[in-house]
């Protein structure tokens, strides 16, 4: 049974939340980070990039200690305050495309992660886990929730809708043109009801945040071994999560860009492809695939449609039927010689919100030789992969919503 818990969030004061909240650090360009650090003294980026104060690049454990210092300074200056009572938090996002996401910020259990009640569908990198464990152990907080999804429950949706009729604690629109709302739930009866509804669920699924959740789990195991009086109720046994119903997830594809044809000429490459795909030259007409096992390809100023010859490809499990896996098994690995999808510098990824015009522009500029377009993976495919204990290739899904850092913070 899934265990979630209310917690006493550290949150920005109402007048500063729009200034403090930031996107994930990796989503900014260097110029954007510089502008925000220069022009907004309240940005959460000042906490996670503490070297800016000294105009110096700082890395490793020295940086982690300074992150903790900057965070404490924000608390000392009352930019952050901590709620008096353990609470759940309803978080609503209406993005610039008009999509609406309604979810619940709560503490999820590392024990559920270990017991596979919280299911995973992506592999994690050990070195990233090690770095993030050290970071978390030093700073002592989660500032960006892991995105979890659960089966739609009408009773839970009704509770959330009822609470959202009241005035939100926060309501702010970002320069990215997304509007964010937050409601605090500290009524003990409502909190207890929400806990019981999740307790009746057999499974939660990680939608986004595999490294954050795995690192929180590894840190919990480490701190448990160091604590002679460990009893399972300590804050380090949980990690902050944003839970949304499956129907609210929006999944985009990740398109692939390859820098060369592995020594093949264009003609040789097309002949090799013909063994596994029915190929049609679409000319300069944009071709975006519309169904599973269909791919688009942009090569030498021309779009092509690629239809998998299914009689030449066996599908015996959920992973083998996944388009990102099919592309890897039929083209990237055997023809283009790309075996390590995570570390080979010849391949890069572009999420579907950038569309195929972006892929075309990079190929036309000569940055890449060929681009491939895919259809988005479905929620059911993602769940089936997790249920079968399999792992998708990296960059198989680009999932919304994307949350802001620093709106709710979980200390442990």
N, C-alpha and C positions, 0 to 999 in steps of 0.2 A: 504494500500500500504506500502511496506517495505521501511523504511527510514534508509539509511546509510550515514555516513559523513566522509570526510577526516579529519585528525588531524595532529598536529605537534608532531610526535613521538620523544621521547628521545631514542637515539640508541647508541650502542657502536661505538667507533672509528673503522675504517676499520681494523687497525692492531691488535685490541684486541677482535674482535667479537667472534672468535673461542675460546678464553680463557674465555670470560665472559659467553657465552651461556651455560645454564645447563638444564638438564632434570628436570621434576617435582620432587620435594624433596622426595616424597613418593616412587619414583621408585629406589632410591639408598638404598643399605644396609648401616648399621652403619659404617662398615669398608670403604666402598666406599666414604661416606661423609667425613670421617676423612682424607682419602688420598687426596681428592681434596682440602679440606681446608688447609691441610699441604703443598701441593706441588704447588698449583695454587693460588697466591694472588689476581688474577683478577676474579675468579669464582663468578658468581652471588650467589652461595651458601653462600659466606661471608656476603651478604646483608641479606638474609633470615635466617641466623643462626649467629646473631651478637655476641652471647655469646662466640663464639670460641676465639675472641680477648682477652677475660678475663679468658679463660679456665673455664667457669662457665655455667651451665645450667640456662637459663633465659626464663621465660614463661610469658604469659598474657600481660597486657598492658605495662609492663616494656620492654618486648621484642619488642612490636610493635614500641615503641618510638626509640629503638636502631636500628631497621630495617630502619626507616626513616633517622636516623643519618648516617648509613652506606651508604645508597643510596645517600644522599647529599654529602658525602665524595667522592664517585665515580664521581659525577658530578663536584665537585671542582677540582679533579685531572684530569679532561678532559677525563676520561675513557668513559663517556657518553657525547653526544652532542645532542642538540635539533634542528630539522629541522626548517628552516626559514619560510617555507610555509606549509599550510595544505596539506596533501598528502594522497593518498592511497598507499599501498605497496603490490606488487606481491611477494608472498612467495612460492617458489618451494622446494619440498623435494623429493629426490630420496633415498629410504631406501636401506638397505643392502640386501633386498630380490628382489631388482630391481623394486619395485613399485614406481610410480611417482604421486605426488600430486601437483596440481597447484591451488593456491587460492589467495584471496585478504584480506589483513588486513585492517580493517576499524572500525569506531565507530558505534555500533548499538544502537538503541533507547530503553530506559527503558519503554517508553510509548508504543512502539510496543510489549514489553514483557507483559505489563499490558493488552493491548487490544487483546492478543492472536494472533497477527500477527506473533510473534515469538512463535512457539508452542513447548510444552514440552511433554516428554514421560516417565519421571522418577519422583518419589517422592523425596522430599528433607527432610533432618532432621532439625528440628527447632533449635536445639542447635548448629549445624554446621553453620547455617545461622547467628545466633546471634554472634558467635565468629568471623566469617569472616566479618560481618558488622563493628564490632569494629576495626578489623585489617585494613580494607580499609579506614575507617574514619581517622585513625591515620596516616597511611603511605601516603595516597593520590595518589596512582597509581595502575594500572593494569599492571602486568608484563607477564602474560600468557593469550593469547586470549581464549575466549570461541569458541568452534568449532560449526559453523552454516553451514547448507547445503541448497542449493536452486536448483530448477529445471534447468537442463541444458539449456543454452541459447547460440546459435551459435554466435550471434553478440558479446556477452561478451567474449566468448572463443577466437574469432578472435582478439579482442583488447588485451587480455592477451598474446596470441601467438605472436602478432606483437611486443609488448614491450619486450618480452623475447628474441627477436633477438639481442637486444643491450647487451653490456657488463653489467653483474650484479654488483650492488653496493657491495654486499657480495657474496662470494663463499667460503665455508669452509666445510671440512669433519670432523666429530666427531670421537672420539674413539669408538663410537657405530657403526661406518662405515655407517652413513647416511650423505649425502651431501645436504647442505642447500644453497639456493640462494635467494637474495632479490633485487628487483628493486623498485625504488622510482617513483611514478607518481604524479607530481605536475603541469602538464600542465592543465590549467583551462578548456579548451575545453574537454579534455579527462576525467577529473574528473567529469565535468557536465554530460557527456554522461553516465558514469558509474552510477552516482546518478539516472539518469532518467531510466536506465534499471532496477535497483532494485525497483524503484518507480512503475514500471509496474508489479511487482510480488506481488501476494496476500499473500504469506506465506513464512516464513523461518522456518527451524526446528533446534532445538538444537540437535546436535549429541553427544557432550561431553561438560560438564561444567555446569550442572544444578545448582549446589550450587554456583558457581561463578556468574552466571547470576542472580539467585534469590537474592543473597546478594547485588549485584550492584543495583538491582531494589529497595530493601528495604532501602538501603542507600540513594538512590535518593529521596525516599518519606520522609525520615527523614530530609535530608538537605533542601528539599523544604519547609517543615514546619518551619524550623529554619530561612529561608531566607525571610524577609519581602518584598524584591524586586525581588523575583523569577519571571523569565519571560520565562523559558523553554529552553533558549539557553545555560545555564550553562553546563560546561563540565561534571558535576556529573549526568546529564540526559542521559549519554551514557556510554557504556562499550566496551572495546576492543574485537573484534571478528575476527576470521579467517573464511572466507566464501569460501566454495568449492562446485563445482557442485555435484549433487547426484551420478553421475557415478564415481566420484573419491573416494567416501567413501569405505573403506575396513572394514567390520564388521566381527569380530571373536566371537566365542561362549565363554561363561564362564562355565567351568565344575564345578561340585559340589563334595565336599568331606565331608563325615559325620563320626563323631568320634565313634559312637556306633549304635546298632540296636534297641535302645529303649527297652532293656530287652528281645528281641526276640532271639531265636536261629536262625541259618542260615536257617534251614528247615522251621520253622514257618514264617520267613520273606518271603521266596520264595512262600509259600502257599498264604500269604496275597497279594503278588504282582500278583498272577495268576488271581485274580478277575478282574483286570483292564488291564493286559498285556498278550500277547502271549510271552512266554519265551523260548529262545533257549540257551543252554549251548554251548559256542564257545570254551571252553577249554582254552588253553594258547594262542590261536590265537588272535591277536589284532583285536578288532571289533570297528570300528568307524561308527556311523550312517551316512546315506547319504541322508535321506529325513525327512521331517517334521513328527512329532509324532512317530519317532523311536528314541530309546535311547540305549546307551551302559551302561553296569554296570560291574564293576570289584569288585569281592567279593571272599575272601578266595582263592586267586591264580587263579581264573577262570574269563574269560570274558563271559558276557551274552548279548544277544540282547533282547530288550524289545519293542514289537510292541503294541501300544495302541489299545485296543478293543473299537473301535469307537461307537459301539452300546450301550456301557455302559457309555459314556461320552458325554454330550450335549455341543455344541458350539453355542452360541447365539450372541457373539460379538468378536471383534478382540483380546481382552485380553484372553478370554477363549480358543482361538485357538493357543495361544503362547506356545511354548514348555516349557519355564521356568515356566509358570503358570500351565501347565498341570502337570509337575513334582511336583510342590508344592501341587496342589490340590489332586493328586492321591497317592503320596508316602511320601513326606517330612512332610506334616501336619497330615494326618490321620494315617499313619503307624509309622513314625519315631518321631512323636510328636514335630516337629519343626514348630512353629507358627510364630515366629518373625524372619524373614529372615535377618534383619539388626543387631540384637543384640544377637541372640542365639549363644553361643560360640561353639556349637557342629557342626556347619557348617562353612566351609571355601570354597573359590572360587579360581579356577585356570584358567586363560584365555587360549584360544585355541592355542596361539602361543607356549605354553608349551607342547602341545599335550598329548595324553593318556599315553605315557611312563612316564611322570612326575606324573600323577595321580597314575599309577601302583606302582611307586617307593615309594610313600608316604604310600600307603596301605600296601605294602610289609614290610615296616619298622615298621609298627604297629602304626604310627601316626594317621591313620584313619582306619575305619572298612570297608567302602564301598565308591566307587567313581562312579559318573554318568557322561557320556559324551553326549553332545547335538550337534545338527547342528546349524550353525550361524543363527541368526535372519536376515531377509532381510531388506533393506531400505524401501520397500513398507510396510512391517509389522510395522516397527517403525513409519512411517508416519500415518498409519491407526490408531494405538494406540493414537497418538497425536490428530488426527482429531476427534476421538470419545471422546476426553477428558478423556481418561483412562491413567493409569500409570503402567508401567512394574514392575515386581519384581526387587529388586536390583540385580546388577551384571547380567543383561540380555545381555549386549553388551560390547565388548571390541573393540573400534573403533580406527582406524588409519586414518589420521596421528596424531602422538603425537608431539606437538610443543615444542620448547625450550623456556625456560624463559629468559627474558632479551634481546631478539633480537630487539623487539620494545616494548616501554613502553608508556602507556597512562596515563597522569596526569590529575587530576580533583580537 
